[in-house]
Amino acid sequence: MRSFLAPLMVAALVGCTHAHAGGSTSTIKESFASEPSKDRWYVCHRPENAFKFGPDGSGRNAMVATVKPEPKVLTFRKDHHVGCLDEDSEYKRDGKERAEIWESGETWLPLGTDVWYRFDMFVDERLEPRAKRLVIGQWKEQGGARGGPLLAQRFTGRHFTITVEQDNLAPKKKADEVLCRVLVADQLPLSLSPAGWPHDDNAEIVPPIDQRMATMGLSDGPATAKDPGCARGIVAEQYHVLPDPFGHWRTMVFHLKLRPDEAIVEIWADGVKIGKTTGRVGYAKNGAHENEYFKFGAYRDLESFETVVKLANYVRSTSRKEVDPTGKLTPD
């Protein structure tokens, strides 16, 4: 079976220009009117998930991903990938639940590419306030020095935040605090939370959204964190708070240059500029950095309830105009 980590090659696509790792970075558009080509997307099938492509009942075409509590008894062959069912090695439980699709290896970009992403997303309104870690949409580095995402959309406890990660260079850190997670967008003002905190998947820095008063905008100019926490060499400016994503379609646009020394992360939601982050994103390593890739869908700790997420109208391009032809989605 073909892996999303298969050797990279140039594939000809019908009706779509195509980018491949280390090569050109042309525009990719995906409507999800039907199951997408394996040259563009890898679908990670697991016992706890299900995928549908096409009309979603709301008048849109979409990728609809459902993740349920992992079955207690699993039946499968022994010729599967450790993380997905339709791969070439034995499937093994990993203590997580996910319903994700990855950009296929043939479309990965060199790390640090100046690139734009646009997509519509819908997050299940039934997500429970007690929900632990939930990531829906993340950018990762192939062969990175750390396993965590460079950039991630997080939905912990019905609270929508966006974070980046960097090597922890803060003085007086503990020996095991090698990563610093930095808050770059929030449903609340950034000034209410430390900029960064040591990476710990079991403890998020922000309390549930209903424990503090949210504001719809920021009237006194860009907000920044008053407490740097462990964040070093990075500045996150917030112009507006993130919108409520639960039970709503939201249009997200990201302008990214992900590199460990001079990164840019700009974020828009529903045509409103949320923020701009510059500085150090990612991890130092011995040897050359490789490629970056995007993955979307629910990635969570073990839960007792079902979650549905949707992805539609995906565009990736090095051209801002291809992502936002009218200019209404990315006002300055």
Secondary structure, DSSP 8 states (H G I E B T S, - for coil): ---TTS-------TTS--B-TTS-B--EEE--SS---TTTEEE---TTEEEEEEE-SSS-EEEEEEE----SS----S-S-SS-TTSSS-----SEEEEEEEE-GGG-EETT--EEEEEEEEE-TT--TT---EEEEEEEETT-SSSS-SEEEE-GGG--EEEEEEE---TT--TT--EEEEEEEESS-GGGS-SEEE--TT--SS--GGGS---S--SSS-B--SS-BT--SEEEEESS-----BTSEEEEEEEEE--SSSEEEEEEETTEEEEEEEE--B---SS---EEEEEEEEEEE--SS-EEEEEEEEEEES-HHHH-TTSSSS--
